[in-house]
Amino acid sequence: MTLKFLGSTSDSGNCPTLYEMPNGDIVVQGDELTDPEALAQLRNVRPGETFVVIPRALLTRFAPKE
């Protein structure tokens, strides 16, 4: 599978970054959400799911609009 790089707001080339999968789904690279109070508010968490903090600027600049 080949991911298409969409963009990053990181000046050093690290996270946060967005990628697009061949089927159009989006892959997000970012810092893991670790705040216990925030994690306690998440709903319907399935095994294997993780949560990533994404700056709004990354989504507004690079997320597909379709």
KAPERA-V875782 format. One record per residue. SS is DSSP state (h for helix, s for strand, l for the rest). Layout:
BEGIN
<<SS> <SS>>
END
This chain:
BEGIN
<<l> <l> <l> <s> <s> <s> <s> <s> <l> <l> <l> <l> <l> <l> <l> <l> <s> <s> <s> <s> <l> <l> <l> <l> <l> <s> <s> <s> <s> <l> <s> <s> <l> <l> <l> <h> <h> <h> <h> <h> <l> <l> <l> <l> <l> <l> <l> <l> <l> <l> <l> <s> <s> <l> <l> <h> <h> <h> <h> <h> <h> <h> <l> <l> <l> <l>>
END
